[in-house]
Amino acid sequence: MAKRFCLSMITPVSVLAFLYAVPPVGVAREEGQVLSPPLRVDKIRLLIVTGGHGFERDPFFAMFKAYPDMTFREVKQPEALKWYTAEKSREYDVLVWYDLWDNAKPGDLENLKALLDRGKPLVALHHSIANYQDWPEAIKILGGKFYTKPAGGRGTSTWKEGIQLKIRVGDPNHPVTRFMKDYDILDEGYGEMELLPGTHPLLTTENPHSDKSVAWAHTYGKSAVVYIQGGHDHFAFENPNYRRLVGQAIRFVAGRLPDPSEKGFEPIFNGKDLDGWTVVADRAGFVVKDGILRSDSGKNGQWLRYNRELGDFVLRVEWRVSKDGNAGVFIRSKAEGNPWETGHEIQISNQPRDEMHCTGSMYGRVPVDPRPDESPDVWHEFEIQCRGPRIKVFADNVPVIDVDQSKVESAKGIPLKGFIGLQDSHNPSGWIEYRKVMLKELKGEKSVGPS
C-alpha cells in the first residue's frame, strides 16, 4: 500500500517546491500531474471603486479573483476620491467603477478629469452610469447617462430587475468582443438613458425593458473607456459570458489585447500549395484545398516546418479540429528531433486533458490559465508572441499563457531561435485544418523578459 501523503506533513517551503516542481528539459510532464501555472508578472493593477449602492460582495470579487493576469484593490466612496490624484494614480493601471456617487467636491472632480485627460483607462459597470448626476462632465466621461431625476428636458431613466436578456454581439471584430457569441443572461435592464453620439456599440439587446445598446467603447481625453450595463448580482457575476466581457474590457483599455489589424504581418501559407514549407515525413499527410491546409489522421505527416529560423516574432494561425482531434503549433524548434522537445508545442486538442496538455498549453511545460474554448468543428485563432524568453499565447483573443521561459526549469534550455511548424493530426482518428497563417517578425524590437 502506498504511503499516505498530506500537506500537513510538509513545510510551507516544501509546499511551494511540490507545486512548482518541473521535469528536466525536454521531458514532457505526464498527464494528471499537478503543476500550478508559473506566477504571472506585470499583472494589471485594478482600482475597484465601490460605495453608494449595495451589492453581492462575494460573487462580485470572486469574478476579479478569477482573472489570473490581474490584481485589485477596493476603495469605497468617499475615500476613493482621494485616489484620483496624480500621485495616488501611480498605484494602479485601470479604474473600475462600480459605485453610485454624487457627493464630490469640485477639487476632487478636477483631479478626476485631469486623470482621465492624461490617459488613465476606465471600465464602468452597471449602476456607475448614474454617477455624478449634477456634473456635466460625467456623461462625456461615460458616453451615456442614467437620469435619477428629470433634467434637461429628459425624464427619469427606468430600471427593471430579474429580466432575461438576449445579448447580441454588436461588433464581432472589436478586441473586447472578438470570438464572443450571443448569450442569454438574467440581469437588470436600464431604459430611457441618454447615449452620446460617437460611442462604439459592443453589445445590444431587443428587450423592451432595456435600451438597445448595453455595452459600448469610446475615448475621453487620452483614456480608453468601456461601459457595460450588466452586473446586478451573482447571476451576472457567475455567467461565463459576462466574466469574459468584463475581463476583455479591462485588458482592452489597459492595452493588453492584440491589435486585430494585420499591419506588419505577412502570410506565410499561400493557400495554394506548400511553397516555403518542408514536410517532415510523408507529404500525403498534408493536403491544401480552397485556402485550407488539412491533415487527416493516419497519413504520417508528422509536422510541417517553415523554412526559415525565427527569433522574436508574432505568429497568428487559425485552426479547426475534429472531435477528439489532436495537433499543435511548434515554435523555436530545431529542424531535427522531436519539435515538441527541441522547442515548444502550443497544443491543440479536443480530447479530455488536463491544463498542462490541453489547447493553448505549452505542452508538458506550462499549463493554461484560464482554459480556452476547445469546441470542435469551429474556427479558432492563436496569437503567439515570442520576445526573448517571454512567451504569450492568446487563444481566441484570451491570454492563456504569459511566461518567462527562463524561470521555468523545463524550458530554460530551449533556444530563443528556431523553426515554427504545424503538427499533423496524429491521434488514431480525426483531422486538423489550418488557414491564415500570418507572421510578424520583431527584428527591430529589443528582446526582453517580463517588464
N, C-alpha and C positions, 0 to 999 in steps of 0.2 A: 504494500500500500504506500502511495506517495505521501511524503510528509506534508502536513497541512501548513499553509502559509497565510499570514495575515499581516496587515500593515502595522499592527501593534508590536510586531516582533522586530521592527527596524527603526532606525533613527530618521529624522527629517532629511538629513543629507542623503542617506541611502534611498529614501523615497524618491528624491529627485534623480538619483543615479538610475533607479529602476525605471522611472518613467521616460527618461531621455536616452536610455541605452540604445545604441545603434550597432548594426552589424558592420564588419570590416568593409572597406571599399570594394565595390564590385559584387558584393553578396546581397542578393535580394532578401528582404525580410519575409518570413513565412506568413501566410495569411492567418489572421486570428491573433497574432502577437500584438500587444498593446504598445502604442507609442503616441504620446501627446505631440501635437504639432510644435515645431520649434517656436519659441516665443517671438512674436512679431515685434519689429521695431518700427519707429516712425508711425505710430498709431495716430489716427485723427482724434484730437482732443476736443470734446464737446462741452459747451456750457449750456446745460438744460435749465431753462428759466421757467419756474412754476409760480403759482400764487394767484389768489383771487377767484379760483374755481376749483371745486373738489374733483377728485378723480381716483381711479383704482390704482394705487401706487405700485403694488407688487407686480401685476402683469405689465404695467407700463414700463417699469425699469427693467423687467426681465427681457423685454424686447431689445433694449440697448445693450444689455449684458451678453446677448447672443451674437453681437457683431464682433468678430474676432479682431478686426482692424481698427477698433475704436475704444477710447476710454471716455468717461464722462464725470462731470461734477454737477450736482444740482445746486442751484441758488434760488431762493424764494424771494418774491417781491415783498417789501420794497428794497431788500438788501441787494437784489440783482442790479438795481440802477447804478450801484457803485462799481459794477464790473464793466461798465461801458466807457471807462476812461482809457486813454491810450496806454497807460502803464499796466492796468489790470488785463487789458485785452491781449497782452503778450502771453498770457497763461492758457489760452485756448485758441483753437483753429476755426471752429464753426459755432455759431449761435443756433440753438434750437429753442424756439418759443413754444411753450405750452401753458402760458399764463393768460390771465384776463385782467388787465390792469389799466387804471386811469390816473391814479393819483401820483403824478410825477411833476417835479419842479422844472422850470424852464432850463436850468443848467444841466439837469440830467438828460433832457431831450436833446439839448445841443450836443452833448457828448455822444449820444446815440447816433444822431445824424452824422456827426463828424466821423464816427467809427465806420459807418456804412459807406460814407463818401470815400473813405480810404480803401475800402475793399474787403471788409470782414464779411464772410459768407453767412447766409441766414436760411434756415429751414423753419417754416412756421406751420404749426399743426392746429387743426380743429378750431377751438374757440379763440385762439390768439388772433383770429381775423377781426375780432371786436376790440382789440387793444387801442387805447389812447383815442377815445371817441372824439374828443374836442381838439385834437392836434391834427391840423390839415396835412402834415407830412406823413402820417401813418398810412393813409391809403396809397400814397406814392411808394412807400417802402414795400407794402404787402401786395400791391397790384389790385387790391379789392378791399371791400369793407362790409362787415355785418353791422347794420344800424340797430343799436339797442334802444334808440328813441328816434322819433321823426327829426329830420334835419335836411336843409337844403332842398325842400320840396319833395323829399322822399319819405315814405312811411317806414315803420319798424320792420326789420327783416324777420323772417319766420324760421322756426326750427321744429323738428319732429323726431323723437327718439324711436329706436327699435324698428326701423323700417328696412325692408330687404331692398338693397340697391344693386342693380345690374351695372357694373362698372365696365366701360368700354375704353380701350386704349385709343386716345385721340391722335397720337403721333408715335407710330412704331419705330421711327428712326431716331428719336431723341435719346441721348445717352441714359436718361433716367428710366425710360420705358422700353428700351430695346429688349427684345425677347420676352417681354411680358405678354400675357394673354388676358383677354377679357375674363372678369371674375365676378362672383356674387359675394356680397358681404352684408351682415346685419350691423347697421350703424345708425348714426344720426344724420339727417339731411338738413341743409340750410337753403332757404329760398329768399327771393327779393333782395339779394345783395347787389352791391354795385361792383362791377368789374371794369377796370380801366382798359381802354383800347391799347393794343400792342403787347398784351400779355400772351404768352405762348401756351395754348391748352395742351395738357398732357393726358388727362382722363376726363371722360364725360359720362353722363347718365341721363336717362329719359324719365326718371321717377318724378311724378308731379309734386312731390314734397321737397324737391331739391332743385337748385339751379342746374343748368346743363353742365357747366364747367365745374369740375370738382377737384382739379389739381392743375396748377399752371407754373410756368417758369418765367422770370423776367429779370431785369437788371435795375438796380438802384445805385446811383453813383458808380463806384467800381465794384460793387458787390453783386455776386450771383445770388438770386433769391428763388426759392421754391416754396409754394404754399400748397398744402394738402388738406382738403376739407375733412376727411375722415379722421377717426381716432377718438370715439366717445368712451369706449370701455373695453373689457377684455375680449369681446367678440371681434373687435378690430385688432387689438394688440397681438392676439394669438393667431390671426389669419395670416398664412404664409405670404399671400399676395401683398397685404398691407405692410408686412415686415420688409419684404423685398423693396417695395416702393419707398419707404422711409430710408432704408439703408442706401439705396441707389441715389436718392435725392441728396443725402449728406455727402456721399462720395463725389457726386457731380459738382456741387457747389464748392467742395474742397479741391477740385481739380484732380481727383484721383481715379477718374474713369478714362478709358481710351477715347481718343478722338475718333469718331466713326468715319471721318473722311479718309480718302485714300491718298492724301497728299504725301509724297515721299516714298510710296510703296510701288513696287514693280511686280507684275505677275510672273511667277517662275514656273508655272504649269500652263501651257498654252491652250489646253482644252482639246487638242487635236491628236497629239502623239506624246512620246516620252522624250522628246528632244531636251537635252540638258540634264537628264537623269540616268542613273545606272541601276538596272535591276540586279539585285543580289539574289541569285538562284534562278528560278525558271521564269522567263519572260511571260509565259502564259498566265502567270499569277496576277497580272495587271492588264486590264482592258480599258481603253479610252473610247468613249462614245458620247456625243452630244454635250461636250464640255465637262464630262464627269469621268473621273478615274475610279474604276471599280475593281475590287478583289473579292473573289468567292473562295470559301474555304476548300482546302484540298488541292489547290493549284501550285503550292510550293513557291509562292512569290517571295517569301521572307520579308524583304524590305526594298524600298525604292530610295536610292541615295542621290541627293542633289550634288551636282558635280563640282561644287566649289566649297572650300572650307570657309567658315564664318566665325568671327569673334563675337562682337556685340551687334545685336540685331533685334528687330521686332518681326515676328512671324505670325501671320494670320492664315487660318485654314478653316474652311467649312467642311463638316463631315456628317455623315448619316450612317447609322449602324443598325443591323438587324436585331431582332430579339435574340438574346443570348450571344450576341456578337462580341468580338474581342479584337482590338487592334491598338494602335498608338502612334504618336508623333515623336521622333527622335531628335535630340538636339545635342550638338557638340560631341558627336560620336566619332570614333575612328573608322577608317574605311574597312579595316579588317577586325574580326572578332564579333562578339555579340554586342550590337549597338546599345542595348539597354544596360550593359555593364561598362562599356568603354565611355559611354556618355550617359545622358538621362533619357528616360522614356516618359512622356506625358501620356498617361493611359487613356484609352477609350474602351469602354466596356458596358455591356448591358447584362452582365452576369451578377449574381449576388456576391458582392465582395466588400471587404472592409475598406475604411477610408484610406489605407495605405496602398490599396491596389485598385481602387475604383476610378471612374472617369475623373480626369483632372489631376490625379496624384502624380508626383514624381515617383514612379513605380518602385516600391520597395524601399524608398528612402525618405520621402516627405509626404505625410497624409494631407488630404484636402481639409479645409475648414473655411467656409461651410461646404457641405456636399452639394454638387451641382445637379441639374436636371440630367437624367440619363435615359430619357424616353427614346425608344427605338423608332425607326422609320420616319424621323423628322430631322430636319437640318439643324445642326448646332454649329457654334463657332468657338475656336480657341484663338486668343491672342496671347502669344508667349513673348515676354520681354526679357532679354538677356543683356545685362550691363555689368561687366566684370563678374564678380561672384554672386551678384544679386539676380535672382530669377523670380519673375512674376508670371503667374498664369491666370488669365481671365477666361472663365467658361461661360459662354452666353452673357458676357459683359460683367459677370460677378467675379471679384477677386478671390480665388480659391487657394492660391499659393503665393506667398511673398516671403522669400527665404534668402539668407546669405549662405551659400553653399560652403563657405569656409568655416562655418560654425556647425555644420552637420558632419559628423565623423565619417559616415559612409560616402560622403560626396566631396571631401576635401581633396582627394587625388584626381578628380575629374578635371581635364584640361578646360581652359576658358576659350578654347578654339577647337572647331571640329566641323563635322558634317551634319546637316539636317536630313531627316528621312521620314518616309511614310511606311508604316508597317502593313503587311498583308492581313487578310482575315485568316487567323491561324488556329481558331478553335475547331472542333470536329464538324461544325456546321455553321452556316451564317455567311454574312458578307459585310463589307465596309465600302463606303463611297467617299471620295474627296472632290472638292471643287474650290475655285477661287483661292488658290494658294498664293499668298502675297508676301513679299519680303521688303523690309526697310532696313538697310544696313546703317549702323550708327558709327561710322568711321570718324566723324568729327566730334563725337561726344567723349567726354572723359569717363573712363571705366571706374565706377565707384561701388562701394558696398552700401549698406543701408545708411541713409542720411539721418 
